[in-house]
């Protein structure tokens, strides 16, 4: 069994997967959509990955504000969580994602990825950071 990590955004969803031993998280892909409201294809792709990679649980980044309050993005994330649970039948765990996008951008800069190419990787790396944080917490 693997765990899937997701970084849910208004136009993209970054996807990461754990190894089978639940030790490390790796960036997997970025799912793009034309509109924030168009989630059918996004949910279908996540469903495909769940089946192909034998995913048993999903960790979804929860975008709290820096002062620990919940804003509009949190509401949309909770709606997406409910859709995921209904669609996949899996447990979806919310995990604090504050600063993961900044960390992902730093990783890409440290790896000398050109600025124009960073956008295609930042969400999946953020998803891997969210998932890795979760994996480290469950191993303690």
Beta strands, then each sheet from edge to edge (+ up, - down):
strand 1: 2-8
strand 2: 12-18
strand 3: 25-32
strand 4: 55-62
strand 5: 92-96
sheet 1: 3+ 2- 1+ 4+ 5+
end
